[in-house]
Amino acid sequence: MNNYPNDIKFHFLAIGGIGMSALAKILLESGYEVSGSDISKNHLTDYLQSLGAEIFIGHNEENVEYCDVVVKSSAIKDTNPELKMALSKNKPVLHRAQLLNELMIDKNISIGITGTHGKTTTTGMITTIFHGLGLQPSFAIGGELPHLKTNAAYGKGEYFIAELDESDGTIQYYHPDISVITNLEFEHPDHYKGGFDQMIQTFVMYLKNLDPLSKIIINVDDEGNNKLIESFLSSGQQHQGEYENSYNIKRFITYSISSNDADYHAYIVETNSITIVDIFKKKTYIGQIKLNVPGHHNISNAMAAIAVALESGLDFFWIASVLSMFAGMKKRFQTLGDANGARIVDDYAHHPTEIKATLKAARSLKPGRIIAAFQPHRYTRFASLWNDFLRCLDEADIVYVCDVYSAEEDPIKNINSEEFHKQLQHRAAHYVKGPLENVAEEIIKEMRENDIVLTMGAGTITKLGRIILDMVKE
């Protein structure tokens, strides 16, 4: 990075997180010295240590003594002893978004993908295309690409592809040359206390901060995105002079799987184990793609990836060829194995819209039954979207509700899984109290051949599928 000489040392607070570990890995591969701390070890801290990072378990003042720059996320509280020590010693403290933006602008062309849902898979698809075509991109993703066995890399090519987090408002730090906005829906009530309007205005500021000549690729099937376009165009603040007319609808490059008025649109030929889609640009047929990931939401994700690749000058034939090999992201409709003839699938879905889309994708595979295990994530999200959660599980044949994963939030009165189960109007819903092993035992008793067992959530439930597989083996 131009702003930092190669002999300085970066220290990451909570280095074992998926986003922080990605940045740490890129800095290590760029030649920087890296250290970091976390409350416990995981496979990411072990991997970073194998690459040369100095890893501390526990947060202590001494950990930052010999570093030059400290990197934190919004999850780090002001009471963190390492953060307090760094500030007392006047060490520079960067938010992870600031560091990621520095890394992105260091490359000739930066591509940023954001939105409420689908950004991890979309970023993975774009990375797969650019990597598969030999362009050696740098990338940072909020999930692991199974075929590359990583979520980040520092490439020798001119592109940097990154997933941009919208959860804490730091989206405004970024200035990519190509932006993708998958969709916008109210989420993260712990930050957006002003509701969806605050979220829209945050994204309006993000768009205003972009270079007027940058490209904005946006999904117009989404109601929230259309509200963003309307708010942005009516904001009344436009560049003058040569950019006087740059803020109009032509500023946006649109994509859709339902409207042929979009710049890029799709006609769905077949949805089964393989999805076949005809692709059009401005109503002109340009070719066909085959996808090995199910669901209409993944067709939309693929449309965004195709638009980015075509707008970057890549050839459609090769785009389609590489995209057909994309098998999904870790924890995104990831098949973990087979248990007595039932397919065990793990998915990160933790918002009602994501849960609906994931269940529909499972249904498109025509299973015997769908057995869904759902772990609510964060009390604030559960409370603010309670009624939506009550309606999002209808597609499942059987539902198991697990205890709330708090993510260190304090409980909220009457917001819990037992009460949720009482209000859930589902023909076959069960609340299972206690550890995931209890849930696994109940599912094993119920599951049959040709069922899909779908574990959904952003907390510890990602372990449930493995627990089921291990119990069946025993």
WOBEL-V212604 format. One record per pair of residues at least 4 apart in sequence whose C-alpha atoms are under 6 Angstrom apart, sorted by the first residue. I is the first residue (numbers start at 1). J is the second residue. If there is no record, write none. Layout:
# WOBEL-V212604
I_J / I_J
This chain:
# WOBEL-V212604
6_32 / 8_68 / 9_33 / 9_34 / 9_67 / 9_68 / 10_34 / 10_67 / 10_69 / 10_70 / 11_34 / 11_35 / 11_36 / 11_70 / 12_36 / 12_70 / 12_71 / 13_36 / 13_37 / 13_72 / 14_37 / 14_38 / 15_20 / 15_21 / 15_36 / 15_37 / 15_38 / 16_21 / 16_44 / 16_45 / 17_21 / 18_142 / 19_142 / 22_140 / 22_152 / 26_153 / 26_154 / 27_32 / 28_32 / 34_53 / 35_53 / 35_54 / 35_55 / 36_55 / 37_55 / 37_56 / 37_57 / 38_57 / 38_58 / 39_57 / 39_58 / 40_57 / 41_45 / 48_53 / 49_53 / 60_81 / 60_82 / 61_81 / 61_82 / 61_85 / 69_92 / 69_93 / 70_93 / 71_93 / 71_94 / 71_95 / 71_96 / 72_95 / 72_96 / 73_95 / 73_96 / 86_91 / 87_91 / 101_174 / 104_110 / 104_160 / 107_158 / 108_158 / 109_159 / 110_159 / 110_160 / 110_176 / 110_177 / 111_161 / 111_176 / 111_178 / 111_179 / 112_162 / 112_163 / 112_176 / 112_179 / 113_119 / 113_163 / 113_164 / 113_179 / 113_180 / 114_119 / 114_164 / 114_181 / 115_181 / 115_182 / 115_183 / 115_184 / 116_183 / 116_184 / 119_123 / 120_142 / 122_301 / 124_128 / 126_305 / 127_131 / 128_132 / 129_322 / 130_135 / 131_135 / 131_136 / 135_157 / 136_155 / 136_156 / 136_157 / 137_155 / 137_157 / 137_159 / 137_160 / 138_153 / 138_154 / 138_155 / 138_160 / 139_152 / 139_153 / 139_160 / 139_161 / 139_162 / 140_151 / 140_152 / 140_162 / 141_151 / 141_162 / 141_163 / 143_151 / 144_150 / 144_151 / 144_330 / 145_149 / 145_150 / 145_151 / 145_329 / 166_171 / 167_188 / 168_191 / 172_206 / 175_210 / 177_214 / 178_214 / 178_215 / 179_216 / 179_217 / 180_217 / 180_218 / 181_218 / 182_219 / 183_222 / 183_225 / 184_224 / 184_225 / 185_224 / 186_196 / 189_193 / 194_198 / 200_228 / 204_232 / 216_252 / 216_253 / 217_253 / 217_254 / 218_254 / 219_254 / 219_255 / 219_256 / 220_256 / 221_256 / 228_232 / 231_235 / 239_243 / 239_244 / 240_244 / 247_251 / 254_262 / 254_263 / 255_262 / 255_263 / 255_264 / 255_265 / 256_262 / 256_265 / 257_265 / 257_266 / 260_265 / 263_281 / 263_282 / 264_280 / 264_281 / 265_280 / 266_278 / 266_279 / 267_277 / 267_278 / 268_277 / 269_276 / 269_277 / 270_275 / 270_276 / 271_275 / 272_364 / 272_365 / 273_365 / 274_291 / 274_292 / 275_290 / 275_291 / 276_289 / 276_290 / 277_288 / 277_289 / 278_287 / 278_288 / 279_286 / 279_287 / 279_288 / 280_284 / 280_285 / 280_286 / 289_320 / 290_324 / 291_324 / 292_327 / 294_361 / 295_361 / 307_311 / 309_314 / 310_314 / 330_334 / 331_346 / 331_347 / 331_348 / 332_347 / 332_348 / 333_345 / 333_346 / 333_347 / 334_345 / 334_346 / 335_344 / 335_345 / 336_344 / 336_345 / 337_344 / 338_342 / 338_343 / 338_344 / 339_469 / 341_449 / 341_450 / 342_449 / 342_450 / 342_451 / 342_452 / 343_452 / 344_453 / 345_454 / 346_454 / 346_455 / 347_456 / 348_456 / 348_457 / 348_458 / 349_354 / 349_355 / 349_456 / 349_457 / 350_457 / 350_458 / 352_388 / 352_389 / 352_392 / 356_392 / 367_450 / 367_451 / 368_450 / 368_451 / 369_397 / 369_451 / 370_396 / 370_397 / 370_451 / 370_452 / 371_398 / 371_399 / 371_453 / 372_399 / 372_453 / 372_454 / 372_455 / 373_399 / 373_400 / 373_401 / 373_455 / 374_401 / 374_456 / 375_402 / 375_404 / 375_457 / 376_404 / 377_404 / 377_405 / 378_406 / 378_407 / 379_383 / 382_386 / 390_424 / 398_428 / 398_429 / 399_429 / 400_429 / 400_430 / 400_431 / 401_431 / 402_432 / 403_417 / 405_459 / 432_439 / 440_468 / 443_447
